[in-house]
C-alpha cells in the first residue's frame, strides 16, 4: 500500500464526505480519500480546498450552526486572505491529528512534536470554551465569535484531545487490513472490537469481492 503523495482537489464536495469514523476529529482526518492507495500514482482526493469547504464540512458534521456558518462565510468573503491562512492551518491540524492517531492505530510511538502542536491549538481553542449546565449534565460550549475564522477548528481540536485522554487505544484503527483498505481512521465501537473496515458496504465488500475473484482464478479447471 502507498501513502498519498499526490492530492487531487475536489472543491464543493466537503458536505458529501461519508462520516464513518465515530469521532469528529477522525472524520476530519478522513477528508482525504483514500489515505492509503492500492496502486502507485493513484491520486487521493482532498475535500478541503478553500475556507468555504471547511465551513461546509463543519455544517455537515453538525459542528457549526447555520447562523454561525453564514457569518463566517461573510467574514471570509470580506477577508479572503485570512480565509486562506486559516485553511492552511486547518490542513496542518488535519495532518497532525492524522499522524498522532495513525501511530496509535499501528502501535507506534506518537511524535512529541505533533502532541505539542495539538496542545498549542487546543490551548488557543480553550480560550473560547465555557462549561455550561445542560439538564443533569454539563457540556463544553463555545463563545460564539462570528468574525473569528478559526471557529471551525475548535470542536475538532477538542475532539482530538478528548479521544486521546478518554478513548481506548485498541479501538483506534486504520482501514488498511491486509493491504486492502483505504487507510481511513475510525474508532471501533463494536462489542468485540473486531471491526476491520471503515465500512462493510465500502472497503469491506470490495475486499470480499477481490478475495472471491482470486479464489476463482486459482481454482483448477475441471476437465470436460
C-alpha positions in Angstrom: 0.0 0.0 0.0 1.2 3.5 -0.8 0.7 6.7 1.3 -0.8 9.5 -0.8 1.9 11.7 -2.3 -0.4 13.3 -4.8 -3.6 15.1 -3.9 -6.4 15.9 -6.3 -8.5 18.8 -5.1 -12.3 18.2 -5.1 -14.0 21.5 -4.4 -17.6 21.9 -3.3 -18.0 18.3 -2.1 -16.9 18.6 1.6 -20.5 18.2 2.7 -20.8 14.8 0.9 -17.8 13.1 2.6 -19.1 10.0 4.4 -18.9 10.2 8.2 -17.8 6.7 9.3 -15.1 7.3 11.9 -17.2 7.6 15.1 -15.2 10.6 16.3 -15.3 14.2 14.9 -11.5 14.5 14.8 -11.1 11.3 12.8 -13.9 12.3 10.4 -11.8 15.4 9.8 -8.8 13.3 9.1 -10.9 11.4 6.5 -11.4 14.5 4.3 -8.6 12.9 2.3 -9.7 9.9 0.4 -8.1 7.4 0.2 -5.5 7.8 2.9 -3.7 4.7 1.6 -3.6 3.9 -2.1 -3.8 0.4 -3.6 -2.0 1.5 -6.8 1.1 3.7 -7.2 0.3 7.0 -8.9 -3.3 6.9 -7.9 -4.2 10.4 -6.6 -6.1 10.9 -3.3 -9.0 13.3 -3.2 -8.7 16.3 -1.0 -12.1 17.7 0.0 -10.8 20.8 1.9 -9.9 23.1 -1.0 -11.0 26.5 0.4 -12.4 28.1 3.5 -15.9 27.6 2.2 -15.3 23.8 2.1 -14.1 23.9 5.7 -17.4 25.6 6.8 -19.5 23.3 4.6 -17.8 20.2 6.2 -18.4 21.7 9.7 -22.1 22.1 8.9 -22.2 18.6 7.5 -20.9 17.1 10.8 -23.0 19.4 13.0 -20.0 21.3 14.5 -21.4 24.7 13.4 -24.9 26.2 13.3 -26.2 27.6 10.1 -26.3 31.1 11.6 -22.7 31.0 12.6 -21.7 29.4 9.3 -23.3 32.2 7.4 -21.5 34.8 9.5 -18.1 33.1 9.0 -18.7 32.9 5.2 -19.5 36.6 5.1 -16.3 37.3 7.1 -14.2 35.2 4.8 -15.7 36.9 1.8 -14.6 40.3 3.3 -11.1 38.9 4.2 -10.2 36.3 1.7 -6.5 36.2 2.6 -7.4 35.4 6.2 -9.6 32.6 4.9 -6.7 31.0 3.0 -4.5 31.4 6.1 -7.0 29.5 8.2 -7.5 26.8 5.6 -3.7 26.3 5.7 -3.9 26.0 9.5 -6.8 23.6 9.2 -4.9 21.3 6.8 -1.8 21.4 9.1 -4.0 20.4 12.0 -5.6 17.6 10.0 -2.2 16.1 9.3 -1.1 16.5 12.9 -4.2 14.6 14.1 -3.7 12.0 11.4 -0.1 11.3 12.3 -1.0 11.0 16.0 -3.8 8.6 15.6 -2.2 6.6 12.8 0.7 6.0 15.2 -1.7 4.8 17.8 -3.5 2.5 15.4 -0.2 1.0 14.3 1.1 0.6 17.9 3.9 3.1 17.2 5.3 5.9 19.3 3.4 9.2 18.9 5.6 12.2 18.0 6.1 14.6 20.8 6.3 17.4 18.3 2.8 16.5 17.0 1.4 16.4 20.5 2.9 19.8 21.2 1.4 21.2 18.0 -2.1 19.8 19.0 -1.6 21.2 22.6 -0.9 24.6 21.2 -4.0 24.7 19.1 -6.0 23.3 22.0 -4.8 26.0 24.3 -6.0 28.6 21.8 -9.4 27.0 21.4 -10.0 26.6 25.1 -9.8 30.3 25.5 -13.2 30.4 23.9 -14.7 27.4 25.7 -17.1 27.5 28.7 -18.6 24.9 30.8 -22.4 25.1 31.0 -25.1 23.0 32.8 -27.4 21.1 30.5 -30.1 19.4 32.5 -28.4 17.0 34.9 -25.2 17.0 32.9 -22.6 19.5 31.9 -21.3 20.4 28.4 -18.5 22.4 26.9 -19.8 25.2 24.7 -18.0 27.8 22.6 -18.3 31.6 22.9 -19.6 32.5 19.5 -17.1 34.5 17.6 -18.7 35.1 14.1 -15.7 37.1 13.0 -13.1 34.6 14.2 -12.4 32.4 11.2 -10.7 29.8 13.4 -14.0 28.9 14.9 -14.4 25.6 12.9 -11.2 24.2 14.3 -12.2 24.5 18.0 -14.5 21.4 18.2 -12.2 19.4 16.1 -9.2 20.1 18.4 -11.3 19.4 21.5 -12.5 16.1 19.9 -8.8 15.0 19.3 -7.8 15.8 22.9 -10.8 14.1 24.4 -10.1 11.0 22.3 -6.5 10.9 23.4 -7.5 11.3 27.1 -10.6 9.1 27.3 -10.6 6.8 24.3 -9.5 3.2 24.4 -6.3 2.9 22.3 -7.1 -0.5 21.0 -10.3 0.9 19.4 -8.4 3.4 17.3 -8.0 1.6 14.0 -6.9 2.1 10.4 -8.9 0.8 7.4 -6.0 -0.9 5.8 -6.4 -4.5 7.0 -4.4 -6.9 4.9 -3.4 -4.2 2.5 -6.9 -3.9 1.1 -8.4 -0.9 2.9 -8.4 2.9 2.2 -6.4 4.0 5.2 -9.2 6.0 6.8 -9.1 6.1 10.6 -12.0 5.1 12.8 -13.0 4.4 16.4 -14.2 0.9 16.7 -17.3 0.8 19.0 -18.2 -2.9 18.2 -18.7 -5.1 21.2 -15.8 -7.4 20.5 -13.6 -4.6 19.0 -13.2 -6.7 15.8 -14.2 -4.1 13.1 -11.7 -4.1 10.3 -13.0 -1.7 7.7 -14.2 1.9 7.6 -17.5 0.3 6.4 -18.6 -3.1 5.3 -20.6 -1.8 2.3 -17.5 0.0 1.1 -14.0 -1.3 1.6 -15.3 -4.4 3.3 -17.4 -5.6 0.4 -14.7 -4.6 -2.1 -12.2 -6.7 -0.2 -14.6 -9.7 -0.2 -15.1 -9.3 -4.0 -11.3 -9.3 -4.6 -10.8 -12.4 -2.5 -13.7 -14.1 -4.3 -12.1 -13.2 -7.6 -8.7 -14.6 -6.5 -10.3 -17.9 -5.4 -12.0 -18.3 -8.8 -8.8 -17.6 -10.7 -6.8 -20.1 -8.5 -9.4 -22.8 -8.7 -8.4 -25.7 -11.1 -10.5 -26.1 -14.2 -12.4 -29.3 -14.5 -11.7 -31.5 -17.5 -14.6 -31.9 -19.9 
